[in-house]
Amino acid sequence: LVGLDFVYIMSKLREQCYTAPGAALTGNPAGLLAQSPEEARKLYATVLEMAMLEDADLELEDPLDIDEIVESCSRGTVPEASELQEVSAAIEAFLKLRNGIERAAAQDLPIPTLVGIVERLELPDELLDIMLFAFEENQAGELAVSKFPELGEIRKKIREIEESCVKAINAVLSSGRYRSYLKDDGYSQMDGHYVLSVKPEKAKKVGKVIEESRNGSECYVEPRELLSHASDLASKQRELERKIQVILTKMCVAVSRGRSAIQLCLDAAGEMDLARARLFLGEDMEGEVPEVGNEGVIVARHARNPCLLLRGGTRVVGNRIEMGMDSAGMILSGPNAGGKTVVLKTVGLLALLARCGIPVPGGESPRVDFFNVVLAEIGDMQTISDGLSTYSAHLLASRIMLSATEGTVDGTSLVMVDEAGTGTDPAQGAALARAVLEALLDNGARFVATTHSIQLKNWGLEHDRTDVAAMEYRQGRPTFKLLHNAVGESHAIETARRLELPRQLILRAEELLDEDQRSLLHLQRKLATTQKELQDGLIRAKDAEARAATAERNAKVAECRVVDKRAHVESIEDNFSTRQELLRRQHQFSIGMKLKLDKQKLEKICKQLRQDANTGDGTMRLVGASLQELHLERDEVAFQELQRARSETLKAKRAPKPFSQDDQIRQGDWIIVTAAHTPWYGFKGQVMRAMNFKGKSSVKVKVQGTSTTLELDKSEVGKASAPIPIENSTGRSKQPGNVKRNDYSQMTGGW
């Protein structure tokens, strides 16, 4: 685990935990690892369910660090109030956690695993009754008055006594009776006593000495005026302390009795916290929940090293890793410092993450099967204390690997070997390394081995159960990309040149190579040059392709603009047509309304004219050159004639002269209306026609100054003289009876 940097992963997992129980679970790596594929899948189910929750559904932020406090209660030792307050807060956190998960489940969230965990959060009623809401919020160790009202009464009494003490000591200071005895003019509180700073020789004259200064220059004295208050205050404070101690003792007993239930709750809360930590750590690595089988298969399309990601690597190279499907082993070669060991560790960490239920950084839809045995030999295992050389330590590790994988089920063991075949004679080392790897295959294990040995590379190419892969080396530098079905060279000379070793040293090393090796080095350089040319050509081709794609996109954008413009013009035309139709309808409506208003206006004028003709004075006339200007106004000439007629009528009223039975009324005679029941009473009129029917005489009279014609009985009229002619605007005499008038009496409101 150390060689794979798994301890670093565990430290990061611990940082994601909020609670002490959750963090404690990360301290034992063996306890974190699932023991079967089913258990690993259950861990991932918990993580997936956790991802469905909202923040409000998972209220678990209390540290829950109460193990020692509970243990103290079990021993019969009453903890401090602030410590029992931590237990109370933990109990409230348990209830909030359970309520939140059950509330989420009630909203049809499929979280059966989480519900099963919180169902273990059960506490006895005795513990809940005394501990829930027992302390004031944001006040350390302060028992809640709402929970224990008797404490509130005592505290209230203490405050009243303290107020009395303050008033009394202020009164003492104000009186000035001890002014010459005092060291200063104020007072202070000391162990619940209100004291004055007094000169030592005068202390007994003031009151009770509570304490002296270190140098003896002053005494702190409680004035005798406050002694009774101080006694009451001390009594109440002792009573409060006794009450608090009784309550704390009851709490301690309840915690002791509920110890086992509290421990179960802590375990369940720690499990929930750890599940959330798994989720958060997976998110930090941009991980995905993999498919977990039991066939020894690993398929990751974009596998990245978890440790590099968690250390803040922003450009961690991802590689496609496949093993266990068509082959059981992988021989990995390539240049020094080219990333072989990183790939080796990545494979091992993916397997361990899958056993821990942590999402793996393997790209989309990864598969990481369950490996019961995960072993790695990485780095120099040489130790002086054990008397082991590097190669001896390597052989010891090989023996452990063979022993651990022997007798295991096929595909359940994963072994990582770094720099296989090194540390001794190259030929013998390669032979021993091959023998170990063959034995691992016979034991059904999966392995990844890095090597520079040409013998192991050739064996990997020839063996049907192994694949070969190489770390890419391009343009004199490693790219850290994994190439499948490829064999890599060590590129030792090129690496030395890249690391800026002295040039003369590098040239001397090349001279020391045999002819075949120098030819190979020449071919490597030529290959590198060819690769660079191909890369440059590929870059140019990609640039041309990018420019063509850009031109195509610009053409599409221009085409889209044309389409948008055409659509805009069509929209404008549609809007114009719609607007035109709307204006036409508005115009029709406006004309219709105008005609309606004009009709109403004419009907009103006609109605007024009829009223004037029938019941008015008949002097109104129609005026206006257009329909808009048309209105009624009074005919002033006719009105003056009517006024004159009324004036003469009034004069005639003074001595109306009725017609006798013998008087004959002829057409053209002037009469005055004497019938009081008519509105024309007192008006003069000219007889239009005289009638006699069955001995009853009547006349038809036209009222002076109007167009009104009346039919009256002979008894309803009297004799009158003809009116005096009036001058018109031209100076000509105009007979009233001959004034030309428009007769609107028969006008109707029709069109």
C-alpha positions in Angstrom: 0.0 0.0 0.0 2.9 2.3 0.8 4.5 1.7 -2.6 1.3 2.5 -4.4 0.8 5.8 -2.4 -2.5 4.4 -1.1 -1.7 6.0 2.4 -1.9 9.4 0.7 -5.3 8.6 -0.7 -6.5 7.6 2.8 -5.2 10.9 4.2 -7.2 12.8 1.6 -10.3 10.6 2.5 -9.8 11.5 6.1 -9.8 15.2 5.2 -13.2 14.8 3.6 -14.8 13.5 6.9 -16.7 15.9 9.1 -17.1 13.6 12.2 -14.7 11.9 14.5 -16.2 8.4 13.9 -15.9 8.9 10.2 -12.3 10.0 10.4 -11.5 7.1 12.7 -12.7 4.6 10.1 -10.1 5.9 7.6 -7.3 5.1 10.1 -7.4 1.4 9.3 -6.9 0.8 5.5 -7.7 -2.9 5.9 -11.1 -2.0 7.4 -11.9 0.2 4.5 -11.4 -2.5 1.9 -14.5 -4.5 0.8 -14.0 -8.3 1.3 -16.2 -9.4 -1.7 -17.5 -8.0 -5.0 -21.0 -7.8 -3.4 -19.7 -5.7 -0.6 -17.8 -3.4 -3.0 -21.0 -2.9 -5.1 -22.9 -2.1 -1.9 -20.4 0.6 -1.0 -20.8 2.1 -4.5 -24.6 1.9 -4.1 -24.3 4.0 -0.9 -22.2 6.6 -2.8 -24.7 6.8 -5.6 -27.6 7.2 -3.2 -25.6 9.9 -1.4 -25.2 11.8 -4.7 -29.0 11.9 -5.0 -29.4 13.9 -1.7 -29.8 17.6 -1.4 -27.6 19.5 1.1 -30.6 19.9 3.4 -31.3 16.2 3.4 -27.9 15.3 5.0 -27.4 17.4 8.2 -24.2 15.9 9.6 -21.7 18.6 10.6 -21.4 18.0 14.3 -17.9 16.5 15.1 -19.6 13.8 17.3 -16.3 13.5 19.3 -17.9 12.1 22.5 -16.3 8.7 23.0 -14.2 9.8 26.0 -17.2 11.7 27.6 -19.4 8.6 27.3 -16.6 6.5 28.8 -16.3 8.9 31.7 -20.0 8.6 32.4 -19.7 4.8 32.3 -17.0 5.0 35.0 -19.4 7.1 37.2 -17.5 10.3 36.8 -19.8 13.3 36.2 -18.4 15.3 33.3 -18.4 19.1 33.1 -21.6 20.8 31.8 -19.9 21.8 28.6 -18.9 18.2 27.9 -22.5 16.9 28.5 -23.6 19.7 26.1 -21.5 18.0 23.4 -23.3 14.8 24.1 -26.6 16.6 23.8 -25.6 18.2 20.5 -24.5 14.8 19.2 -27.9 13.3 20.1 -29.7 16.1 18.3 -27.4 15.5 15.3 -28.4 11.8 15.3 -32.1 12.8 15.1 -31.5 15.4 12.4 -29.6 12.9 10.4 -32.3 10.3 10.6 -35.1 12.8 9.9 -33.3 14.2 6.9 -32.8 10.7 5.3 -36.4 9.6 6.0 -37.7 12.9 4.6 -35.8 12.3 1.4 -37.0 8.7 1.2 -40.6 10.0 1.7 -40.1 12.0 -1.5 -39.6 8.8 -3.5 -35.8 9.0 -3.6 -34.5 5.4 -4.1 -32.1 5.3 -1.1 -32.8 2.0 0.6 -29.1 1.5 1.7 -29.0 4.9 3.5 -32.4 4.3 5.1 -31.1 1.0 6.4 -28.1 2.8 8.0 -30.1 5.5 9.8 -32.6 3.0 11.1 -29.8 2.0 13.5 -30.0 5.5 15.0 -32.2 4.5 18.0 -31.8 6.0 21.6 -33.7 5.2 24.8 -36.4 7.5 25.9 -34.7 8.2 29.3 -31.7 9.6 27.4 -33.8 11.7 25.0 -36.0 13.1 27.7 -33.2 14.6 29.7 -30.6 15.4 27.0 -32.7 16.9 24.1 -32.7 20.7 24.1 -31.1 20.7 27.6 -28.6 23.5 26.9 -28.9 27.1 25.7 -27.6 27.7 22.2 -24.3 29.5 21.8 -23.8 29.4 25.6 -21.2 26.9 26.7 -22.5 24.6 29.5 -25.6 26.8 30.3 -28.6 24.6 31.1 -31.7 25.7 29.3 -34.4 27.5 31.4 -37.1 26.2 29.0 -36.0 22.7 29.9 -35.5 23.3 33.6 -37.7 26.2 34.7 -36.7 25.8 38.4 -33.2 27.1 37.4 -34.8 30.1 35.9 -36.5 31.1 39.1 -33.3 30.8 41.1 -31.3 32.7 38.5 -34.0 35.4 38.6 -33.7 35.7 42.3 -29.9 35.9 42.1 -30.1 38.7 39.6 -32.5 40.6 41.9 -30.1 40.2 44.8 -27.2 41.3 42.7 -29.1 44.4 41.7 -29.7 45.1 45.3 -26.0 44.7 46.0 -25.1 47.2 43.3 -27.6 49.7 44.6 -26.3 49.3 48.1 -22.6 49.6 47.3 -23.4 52.6 45.1 -25.2 54.2 48.0 -22.2 53.5 50.2 -19.9 55.2 47.7 -22.3 58.1 47.2 -22.6 58.7 51.0 -18.8 59.3 51.3 -18.6 57.8 54.7 -15.6 55.7 53.8 -14.0 58.1 51.4 -10.9 58.7 53.5 -10.4 54.9 53.8 -10.5 54.0 50.1 -7.7 53.5 47.7 -9.9 54.4 44.8 -13.5 55.5 44.1 -14.9 52.4 42.5 -15.9 48.9 43.4 -15.2 45.4 42.0 -16.6 41.9 42.2 -14.5 39.1 43.7 -15.8 35.6 44.0 -19.4 36.8 44.1 -18.7 39.6 46.6 -19.0 43.3 46.0 -15.8 44.8 47.5 -14.1 48.2 47.9 -10.3 48.8 47.8 -9.5 49.9 51.3 -6.3 50.9 53.1 -5.2 47.9 55.3 -5.3 49.8 58.6 -8.9 50.9 58.0 -10.3 47.6 56.7 -12.1 46.5 59.9 -13.9 49.8 60.1 -15.4 49.2 56.7 -16.5 45.6 56.8 -15.4 42.1 56.1 -12.0 41.5 54.4 -12.4 39.2 51.4 -8.8 39.3 50.1 -5.6 41.3 50.3 -3.3 42.4 47.5 0.0 40.6 47.0 2.1 43.5 48.3 -0.3 44.1 51.2 -0.9 47.7 50.2 -4.7 47.3 50.0 -7.5 45.1 51.2 -10.6 44.1 49.3 -13.4 44.7 51.8 -17.1 43.9 51.6 -18.9 46.8 53.3 -21.0 45.8 56.4 -24.0 47.4 54.6 -23.9 44.5 52.1 -23.4 41.6 54.5 -27.0 40.6 54.6 -27.3 40.9 50.8 -24.1 38.9 50.4 -25.5 36.1 52.7 -28.7 35.9 50.6 -26.7 35.9 47.4 -24.3 33.1 48.6 -27.3 31.0 49.7 -29.0 31.3 46.4 -25.8 30.5 44.5 -25.3 27.4 46.5 -28.9 26.4 45.9 -28.4 26.9 42.1 -25.2 24.9 42.2 -26.9 22.0 44.0 -29.8 22.0 41.4 -27.3 22.0 38.5 -25.3 19.2 40.0 -28.4 17.1 40.4 -29.4 17.6 36.8 -25.9 16.8 35.5 -25.8 13.7 37.6 -29.1 12.5 36.1 -27.6 13.2 32.7 -24.5 11.2 33.5 -26.6 8.2 34.6 -28.8 8.4 31.4 -25.7 8.5 29.2 -24.1 5.6 31.1 -27.2 3.5 30.7 -27.5 4.4 27.0 -23.8 3.8 26.2 -24.4 0.9 23.8 -27.1 2.7 21.9 -24.9 5.8 21.6 -22.1 3.7 20.3 -24.4 2.2 17.6 -25.5 5.7 16.6 -21.8 6.8 16.4 -21.0 3.8 14.2 -24.0 4.6 11.9 -23.2 8.3 11.7 -19.5 7.5 11.0 -20.6 5.1 8.2 -22.8 7.9 6.7 -20.0 10.4 7.0 -17.5 8.0 5.3 -19.9 7.4 2.5 -20.2 11.2 1.9 -16.4 11.4 2.1 -16.1 8.7 -0.6 -18.4 10.8 -2.8 -16.5 14.0 -2.2 -13.1 12.4 -2.9 -14.4 10.9 -6.1 -15.7 14.3 -7.2 -12.3 15.8 -6.5 -10.7 13.2 -8.9 -13.5 13.6 -11.4 -14.2 9.9 -10.8 -16.9 7.6 -12.0 -18.6 4.7 -10.2 -17.2 1.6 -12.1 -18.8 -1.7 -12.9 -17.4 -4.2 -10.4 -17.1 -7.9 -11.5 -15.1 -10.9 -10.3 -13.3 -11.9 -13.5 -10.1 -9.9 -13.0 -10.9 -7.3 -15.7 -9.8 -3.7 -15.7 -11.1 -1.4 -18.6 -10.5 2.3 -18.2 -10.7 4.5 -21.3 -9.0 7.5 -19.7 -7.3 6.4 -16.5 -5.4 9.0 -14.6 -3.3 8.7 -11.5 -5.4 9.6 -8.4 -2.5 11.0 -6.4 -1.4 13.4 -9.1 -5.0 14.6 -9.4 -5.4 15.1 -5.7 -2.1 17.0 -5.6 -3.6 19.5 -7.9 -2.3 18.3 -11.3 -4.2 20.2 -14.0 -2.6 18.4 -17.0 -2.5 14.8 -15.8 -2.2 12.6 -18.9 -5.0 10.0 -19.2 -4.3 6.5 -20.7 -6.4 3.7 -22.0 -5.8 0.6 -19.8 -7.2 -2.8 -20.7 -6.2 -6.1 -19.0 -7.8 -9.3 -18.0 -10.0 -9.7 -21.1 -7.7 -11.3 -23.8 -4.5 -11.4 -21.6 -3.6 -11.8 -18.0 -0.4 -9.8 -17.9 1.2 -6.7 -19.3 4.9 -6.0 -20.0 5.4 -2.3 -20.0 8.6 -0.8 -21.4 9.9 2.6 -22.4 12.3 5.4 -21.5 13.5 6.3 -18.0 11.3 9.0 -16.5 8.7 8.3 -19.2 5.8 7.4 -16.9 6.0 3.6 -16.5 5.8 3.6 -12.8 3.0 6.1 -12.8 0.9 3.8 -15.0 1.9 0.9 -12.8 0.6 2.7 -9.7 -2.5 3.9 -11.5 -3.5 0.3 -12.2 -3.0 -0.7 -8.5 -4.8 2.4 -7.2 -7.8 1.8 -9.4 -8.1 -1.7 -7.9 -7.8 -0.4 -4.4 -10.3 2.4 -5.0 -12.8 -0.1 -6.3 -12.5 -2.1 -3.1 -13.0 1.0 -1.0 -16.1 2.1 -2.9 -14.4 5.4 -4.1 -15.3 6.6 -7.6 -12.3 5.9 -9.9 -10.7 8.4 -12.4 -11.0 6.1 -15.3 -13.1 8.0 -17.8 -16.6 7.2 -19.0 -18.1 3.8 -17.9 -15.0 2.2 -16.4 -14.9 -1.4 -15.2 -12.6 -2.4 -12.3 -13.2 -5.9 -11.0 -12.7 -7.0 -7.4 -9.2 -8.2 -6.6 -8.9 -9.9 -3.3 -5.1 -9.7 -3.4 -3.3 -6.5 -4.5 0.5 -6.6 -4.2 3.1 -4.2 -5.5 6.9 -4.2 -5.5 8.0 -0.6 -6.3 11.2 1.1 -5.5 14.3 0.1 -3.6 13.6 -2.3 -0.8 17.2 -2.5 0.4 17.6 -2.4 4.2 20.7 -2.4 6.3 19.1 -3.6 9.5 17.7 -6.7 7.8 21.0 -7.3 5.9 19.2 -7.3 2.5 20.6 -6.0 -0.7 18.4 -4.6 -3.4 18.2 -7.8 -5.4 17.8 -9.9 -2.2 14.8 -7.7 -1.2 13.4 -8.1 -4.7 13.6 -11.9 -4.4 12.0 -11.8 -1.0 9.1 -9.8 -2.4 8.8 -12.3 -5.3 8.5 -15.1 -2.8 5.8 -13.2 -0.9 3.9 -12.6 -4.1 4.0 -16.2 -5.2 2.9 -17.4 -1.7 0.0 -14.8 -1.6 -1.4 -15.7 -5.0 -1.0 -19.5 -4.7 -4.3 -21.2 -4.4 -6.4 -18.1 -5.1 -9.3 -18.1 -7.5 -8.4 -17.2 -11.1 -8.5 -13.4 -11.6 -8.7 -12.4 -8.0 -5.1 -11.4 -7.6 -3.3 -8.3 -9.0 0.5 -7.9 -8.8 2.6 -4.9 -9.9 6.4 -5.4 -10.4 8.5 -2.3 -11.1 11.8 -2.8 -13.0 11.6 -6.6 -13.3 14.9 -8.3 -14.0 17.1 -5.6 -12.7 19.5 -5.5 -9.8 21.7 -8.4 -10.8 23.3 -9.9 -14.0 20.9 -8.9 -16.8 20.6 -12.3 -18.3 20.1 -14.1 -15.0 17.8 -11.4 -13.7 15.7 -11.5 -16.8 15.4 -15.3 -16.5 14.4 -15.2 -12.9 11.9 -12.4 -13.5 10.3 -14.4 -16.4 10.1 -17.5 -14.2 8.3 -15.5 -11.5 5.9 -13.9 -13.9 5.1 -17.3 -15.4 4.4 -18.7 -12.0 2.1 -15.7 -11.3 0.2 -16.6 -14.5 -0.1 -20.2 -13.4 -1.5 -19.0 -10.1 -4.3 -17.2 -12.0 -3.0 -13.7 -11.1 -3.1 -10.6 -13.2 0.2 -8.6 -13.4 1.8 -5.5 -14.7 5.6 -5.4 -14.9 7.8 -2.6 -16.1 11.2 -3.5 -17.5 14.2 -2.5 -19.7 15.1 -6.2 -20.3 15.0 -7.1 -24.0 14.5 -10.8 -23.0 11.3 -9.9 -21.1 10.1 -7.7 -23.9 10.6 -10.6 -26.4 8.8 -13.0 -24.0 5.9 -10.6 -23.7 5.6 -10.4 -27.5 5.7 -14.2 -27.9 3.4 -15.3 -25.0 -0.2 -15.6 -25.8 -1.4 -14.6 -22.3 0.6 -11.3 -22.1 0.4 -8.0 -23.8 3.1 -5.5 -24.4 2.9 -1.8 -24.1 5.3 1.1 -24.2 5.5 4.7 -23.0 5.6 7.1 -26.0 8.8 8.9 -26.6 8.6 11.7 -29.3 11.0 14.4 -30.5 13.5 13.5 -27.8 11.0 13.8 -24.9 8.5 11.5 -23.2 4.8 12.2 -23.7 3.7 10.0 -20.8 1.1 8.4 -23.2 0.7 4.6 -23.1 0.9 2.8 -26.5 -0.5 -0.7 -26.6 1.0 -3.5 -28.7 4.3 -1.6 -28.7 7.8 -2.2 -27.3 9.7 0.8 -26.0 13.4 1.6 -25.8 15.2 2.9 -22.8 16.6 6.0 -24.6 19.3 6.3 -21.9 21.6 8.4 -24.1 18.7 10.7 -25.1 17.6 11.0 -21.6 21.1 12.0 -20.5 21.2 14.6 -23.2 17.8 15.9 -22.2 18.9 16.2 -18.6 22.0 18.2 -19.8 24.8 15.8 -18.8 28.2 17.0 -20.1 28.4 16.7 -23.9 31.9 15.0 -23.8 30.5 12.4 -21.4 27.6 11.6 -23.7 29.9 11.3 -26.7 32.2 9.0 -24.8 29.2 6.8 -23.9 28.2 6.5 -27.5 31.8 5.4 -28.4 31.6 2.7 -25.9 28.5 1.2 -27.5 29.1 -1.8 -29.8 28.3 -1.5 -33.5 24.8 -2.9 -33.2 23.9 -0.5 -30.3 25.3 2.5 -32.2 23.3 1.5 -35.2 20.2 1.2 -33.0 20.9 4.6 -31.6 21.3 6.0 -35.1 18.0 4.4 -36.1 16.4 5.8 -33.0 17.5 9.3 -33.8 16.5 8.9 -37.4 13.1 7.6 -36.2 12.8 10.6 -33.9 13.6 12.9 -36.9 11.1 11.2 -39.0 8.5 11.3 -36.2 9.2 15.1 -35.9 8.7 15.6 -39.6 5.5 13.5 -39.5 4.4 15.5 -36.5 5.1 18.8 -38.2 3.2 17.5 -41.3 0.4 16.4 -39.1 0.3 19.8 -37.4 0.2 21.5 -40.8 -2.5 19.2 -42.0 -4.5 19.9 -38.8 -3.9 23.6 -39.3 -5.2 23.4 -42.9 -8.1 21.3 -41.7 -8.8 23.8 -39.0 -8.7 26.7 -41.5 -11.0 24.7 -43.8 -13.3 24.0 -40.9 -13.2 27.7 -39.9 -14.0 28.7 -43.5 -16.8 26.2 -43.6 -18.2 27.5 -40.3 -17.9 31.1 -41.5 -19.8 30.1 -44.7 -22.5 28.4 -42.6 -22.6 31.5 -40.4 -23.0 33.7 -43.4 -25.7 31.4 -44.8 -27.4 31.4 -41.5 -27.3 35.3 -41.5 -28.8 35.3 -45.0 -31.5 32.9 -43.8 -32.1 35.1 -40.7 -32.2 38.2 -42.9 -34.7 36.6 -45.2 -36.8 35.5 -42.3 -36.5 39.0 -40.9 -37.7 40.6 -44.1 -40.6 38.1 -44.3 -41.4 38.9 -40.7 -41.4 42.6 -41.6 -43.7 41.9 -44.5 -46.0 39.9 -42.4 -46.0 42.6 -39.8 -46.7 45.2 -42.5 -49.7 43.2 -43.8 -51.0 42.7 -40.4 -50.5 46.4 -39.6 -52.2 47.4 -42.8 -55.2 45.1 -42.0 -55.3 46.5 -38.5 -55.3 50.1 -39.8 -58.1 49.3 -42.3 -60.2 47.8 -39.5 -59.4 50.7 -37.3 -60.4 53.2 -40.1 -63.6 51.3 -40.7 -64.4 51.3 -37.0 -63.5 55.1 -36.8 -65.8 55.9 -39.7 -68.6 53.8 -38.2 -68.2 55.5 -34.9 -68.1 58.9 -36.5 -71.3 58.2 -38.5 -72.9 56.9 -35.3 -72.0 60.0 -33.5 -73.2 62.2 -36.3 -76.5 60.3 -36.4 -76.9 60.7 -32.7 -76.1 64.5 -33.0 -78.8 64.9 -35.8 -81.3 62.9 -33.8 -80.7 65.1 -30.8 -81.1 68.3 -32.9 -84.3 66.9 -34.4 -85.6 66.1 -31.0 -84.8 69.6 -29.7 -86.5 71.2 -32.7 -89.6 69.1 -32.2 -89.6 70.1 -28.5 -89.2 73.7 -29.4 -92.0 73.5 -32.0 -94.4 71.7 -29.7 -93.7 73.1 -26.2 -91.1 75.9 -26.7 -91.3 79.4 -28.0 -90.4 78.3 -31.6 -87.5 80.7 -31.9 -84.7 78.1 -32.3 -83.0 77.8 -35.7 -80.5 75.4 -37.3 -77.0 76.9 -37.9 -73.8 75.6 -39.5 -72.1 75.2 -42.9 -71.1 71.5 -42.2 -72.3 68.6 -40.3 -69.6 69.1 -37.6 -70.6 72.8 -37.2 -74.3 72.1 -37.2 -76.1 73.2 -34.1 -79.2 75.0 -32.8 -79.3 78.6 -31.8 -82.0 81.2 -31.0 -83.5 83.3 -33.8 -83.0 86.8 -32.3 -85.5 88.5 -34.6 -88.2 86.0 -33.8 -87.3 86.1 -30.2 -87.6 90.0 -30.1 -91.0 89.7 -31.8 -92.0 87.1 -29.3 -90.9 89.4 -26.4 -92.7 92.3 -28.0 -95.8 90.2 -28.3 -95.6 89.2 -24.7 -95.2 92.8 -23.7 -98.2 93.9 -25.6 -100.1 90.8 -24.3 -99.3 91.9 -20.8 -100.7 95.3 -21.5 -103.7 93.7 -23.0 -104.1 91.4 -20.0 -104.9 94.5 -18.0 -108.1 94.9 -19.9 -108.9 91.9 -22.0 -111.9 92.4 -24.1 -113.8 89.1 -24.7 -115.9 88.4 -27.8 -119.7 88.6 -27.3 -122.1 86.1 -28.8 -122.9 88.6 -31.5 -119.3 89.4 -32.4 -118.1 87.8 -35.6 -114.5 86.5 -35.8 -113.0 86.6 -39.3 -109.9 85.4 -40.8 -107.0 87.8 -40.3 -108.4 89.2 -37.0 -105.9 89.6 -34.1 -106.9 87.9 -30.8 -105.3 87.2 -27.4 -105.3 83.8 -25.8 -107.3 83.9 -22.5 -107.3 80.2 -21.8 -105.2 79.7 -18.6 -104.8 75.9 -19.2 -102.5 76.5 -22.2 -98.8 77.7 -22.1 -99.8 80.3 -24.6 -101.9 82.2 -22.2 -101.6 86.0 -22.9 -100.0 85.5 -26.3 -101.4 87.4 -29.4 -102.3 85.5 -32.5 -103.8 86.0 -35.9 -106.9 84.0 -36.9 -106.2 81.6 -39.7 -109.7 80.2 -39.8 -113.0 80.8 -38.1 -115.3 77.7 -37.6 -118.8 77.1 -36.4 -120.0 73.5 -35.8 -123.4 72.8 -34.3 -123.7 76.2 -32.9 -120.3 76.1 -31.2 -117.8 78.7 -32.5 -114.0 78.1 -32.5 -110.9 79.5 -34.3 -107.6 78.3 -35.5 -104.9 80.8 -34.5 -101.2 81.2 -35.3 -99.4 82.5 -32.3 -97.4 85.7 -32.9 -93.7 85.3 -33.3 -93.9 81.5 -33.6 -94.9 78.8 -36.1 -97.3 77.3 -33.5 -101.0 77.0 -34.5 -103.7 76.6 -31.9 -107.3 75.6 -32.1 -109.4 77.4 -29.4 -112.9 77.9 -28.4 -114.4 81.4 -29.0 -114.7 81.8 -25.3 -110.9 81.2 -24.8 -109.8 84.2 -26.8 -110.3 88.0 -26.5 -110.1 91.0 -28.8 -106.7 92.4 -29.6 -105.2 95.0 -31.9 -102.7 94.3 -34.6 -99.0 94.5 -33.4 -96.9 97.5 -34.4 -94.5 96.6 -37.3 -90.7 96.4 -36.4 -87.7 97.6 -38.4 -85.3 94.9 -39.7 -81.6 95.3 -40.3 -82.2 96.8 -43.8 -84.4 99.5 -42.3 -87.5 98.2 -44.0 -90.8 97.8 -42.2 -91.6 94.1 -41.7 -95.0 92.8 -40.7 -94.7 90.1 -38.0 -97.1 87.9 -39.6 -95.1 87.9 -42.8 -91.7 87.0 -41.3 -90.4 83.9 -43.2 -89.6 81.1 -40.9 -88.3 77.5 -41.3 -90.8 75.1 -40.0 -89.1 72.1 -38.4 -92.1 70.8 -36.6 -92.5 67.8 -39.0 -88.8 66.9 -39.1 -87.9 63.4 -38.0 -84.6 61.7 -36.9 -84.4 59.5 -40.0 -81.7 59.6 -42.6 
